[in-house]
Amino acid sequence: VDPVAIAAVLKETGPITTKEFGQITGDNLAQKLLIDAYREFNSATGERQSINDEIAGAMIDRLTGGDQLLSVVRALASTAPGRHLQIHVQDEVLQDIVVEQGFGGALDEKAIDPIAVFTQNINASKVDVFQRREIEQLVTLTADGGATVERRVTLHNETPDGAFFDKTQKGYFTAYAGNNVMVYRPPTAVTAGAVSVKGDARSYPDG
């Protein structure tokens, strides 16, 4: 369950009130937990983690409480097509049911034209939340009904000044964004050109 799924639950069931953040709603959840928490609380002393534990406990109570169970299930199910809710159980029969209902999280292997771009953090940094991604595709249709596609993926590491101060390239406090970029294409497609990577993934106040 990711923040998008939890936000959907809060939109359906109402906000959570906390001492440090006030009301956490479906609209401000990501901003408060993934951005503000790193700016306002000390991760090195465990302050941020302690606050998050308290909030997580309240969220778990909301997710598992029986008084709004139908609303919670409806909200979570609405996020499954975007893979914000993924379920795995060890019992194969139950897992088959999970997959049939679209909650397994797997990409649809039967899709004719699966096209997707994913990034994976490889240096344990927390700057992903500031990352902005642009995907441009130039599609040229061919006479046989196919297409030649040139795809350009641009990652912007918009780390704010002062938010991260460690100039190493790994860990919580670095402004360095290390990413694997994974590009999915239809299974019958042929890669006709080399992949090129340009640019500097670091972003520091002093340039």
C-alpha positions in Angstrom: 0.0 0.0 0.0 1.6 3.3 -1.1 0.8 6.9 -0.1 -1.7 7.2 -3.0 -3.7 4.3 -1.7 -3.6 5.7 1.9 -4.6 9.1 0.6 -7.6 7.5 -1.1 -8.7 5.9 2.3 -8.4 9.3 4.1 -10.5 11.0 1.4 -13.2 8.3 1.9 -13.1 8.1 5.7 -11.9 11.5 6.8 -8.7 13.0 8.1 -6.3 11.9 10.9 -5.4 14.5 13.6 -1.9 14.6 14.8 0.0 16.8 17.3 2.9 17.7 15.0 1.1 18.0 11.6 -2.5 18.9 12.6 -4.9 17.3 10.3 -3.6 14.8 7.7 -6.0 14.5 4.8 -6.0 12.7 1.5 -4.9 15.9 -0.2 -1.9 16.7 2.1 -0.7 13.3 3.1 2.2 13.0 0.6 3.3 16.6 1.2 3.5 16.2 5.0 5.0 12.8 5.3 7.3 12.7 2.3 8.5 16.4 2.1 7.6 18.4 5.2 8.7 15.7 7.6 12.2 15.7 6.2 12.4 19.5 6.4 11.0 20.0 9.9 12.2 17.0 11.9 15.6 15.4 12.6 16.0 12.0 11.0 19.5 11.5 12.6 18.0 11.6 16.2 15.0 9.5 15.3 12.6 12.3 15.8 11.0 12.0 12.3 10.8 8.2 12.6 9.1 8.5 16.0 6.5 10.9 14.6 5.9 8.6 11.6 5.5 5.6 13.8 2.7 7.4 15.7 1.0 8.4 12.4 1.4 4.9 11.0 -0.3 3.5 14.0 -3.3 5.7 13.5 -3.4 4.8 9.8 -3.2 1.1 10.6 -6.1 1.5 13.0 -8.1 3.3 10.2 -7.2 0.6 7.7 -8.1 -2.3 9.9 -11.0 -0.9 11.9 -14.4 -2.5 11.3 -16.6 0.6 11.6 -15.6 1.9 8.1 -14.4 -1.3 6.5 -16.6 -1.1 3.4 -15.3 2.5 2.7 -11.7 1.4 3.3 -12.0 -1.5 0.9 -13.8 0.6 -1.7 -11.1 3.3 -1.5 -8.2 0.8 -1.7 -9.8 -1.1 -4.6 -10.1 2.1 -6.6 -6.3 2.5 -6.6 -5.5 -1.1 -7.6 -5.5 -0.4 -11.4 -2.6 2.1 -10.9 -0.8 -0.5 -8.9 -0.9 1.5 -5.7 -2.3 -1.5 -3.9 -0.6 -4.8 -4.4 -1.4 -8.0 -2.5 0.6 -11.3 -2.1 -0.4 -14.3 -0.1 1.4 -17.6 0.3 -1.7 -19.7 -0.3 -1.8 -20.3 -4.0 -5.6 -20.5 -4.2 -6.1 -17.2 -2.4 -3.3 -15.6 -4.6 -5.1 -16.7 -7.7 -8.2 -14.9 -6.5 -6.1 -11.8 -5.7 -4.7 -11.8 -9.2 -8.0 -12.4 -10.9 -9.4 -9.3 -9.0 -6.6 -7.2 -10.2 -4.8 -6.8 -6.9 -1.7 -8.8 -7.7 0.3 -5.8 -9.0 1.7 -7.6 -12.0 1.8 -6.0 -15.4 -0.8 -7.4 -17.8 1.1 -9.9 -19.9 -1.8 -10.1 -22.3 -1.8 -6.4 -23.1 -1.1 -5.7 -26.8 0.9 -2.6 -26.3 2.4 -2.3 -22.8 4.3 1.0 -22.6 5.7 2.2 -19.3 8.7 4.0 -17.8 9.8 3.4 -14.2 12.7 4.7 -12.1 14.3 2.9 -9.2 16.3 4.6 -6.5 19.8 3.0 -6.2 21.5 5.1 -3.6 19.1 5.2 -0.7 18.4 8.9 -1.0 15.1 10.6 -0.3 15.1 13.1 -3.2 12.8 11.0 -5.3 9.8 13.0 -4.1 11.2 16.1 -5.8 11.9 14.3 -9.0 10.0 15.4 -12.1 9.9 13.1 -15.0 9.1 14.0 -18.6 8.4 11.3 -21.2 8.4 12.3 -24.9 7.7 10.0 -27.8 8.0 10.6 -31.5 5.8 8.0 -33.2 6.1 7.4 -37.0 3.5 5.1 -38.4 4.6 2.6 -41.1 2.8 1.3 -44.1 2.4 -2.2 -42.6 0.5 -0.9 -39.6 3.4 -0.8 -37.3 5.3 2.1 -35.9 8.8 3.4 -35.2 9.0 5.0 -31.8 11.8 7.3 -30.4 11.4 7.8 -26.7 13.2 10.4 -24.6 13.0 10.3 -20.8 14.2 13.4 -18.9 14.6 13.4 -15.1 14.7 16.7 -13.3 16.2 16.5 -9.8 14.6 19.6 -8.2 16.1 19.3 -4.8 15.3 22.5 -2.8 18.2 24.6 -1.4 19.0 23.6 2.1 16.8 20.5 2.2 19.8 18.1 1.9 23.3 18.9 2.9 25.5 15.8 2.5 27.5 15.9 -0.7 28.2 12.3 -0.7 26.3 10.3 -3.2 24.5 7.9 -0.9 22.1 7.9 2.0 19.2 10.0 3.5 20.9 13.4 3.4 22.4 13.5 -0.1 21.1 15.7 -2.8 22.3 13.2 -5.4 19.7 11.3 -7.3 20.8 7.8 -8.4 18.3 6.0 -10.6 17.8 2.9 -12.7 15.5 3.8 -15.5 13.4 0.9 -16.7 11.6 1.1 -20.0 8.9 -1.4 -21.0 7.8 -2.0 -24.5 5.5 -4.4 -26.4 7.0 -8.0 -26.5 7.1 -8.0 -30.3 8.9 -4.7 -30.5 12.6 -4.6 -31.7 15.1 -2.3 -30.1 16.7 -0.6 -33.1 19.0 1.9 -31.5 21.4 2.4 -28.6 20.3 3.9 -25.3 22.2 7.1 -24.5 22.4 8.9 -21.1 23.3 12.5 -20.7 23.4 15.0 -17.8 24.4 15.2 -14.2 22.1 13.8 -11.6 23.4 15.9 -8.8 21.7 19.1 -7.6 23.4 21.3 -5.0 22.7 24.9 -3.9 26.2 25.9 -5.0 25.8 24.3 -8.4 
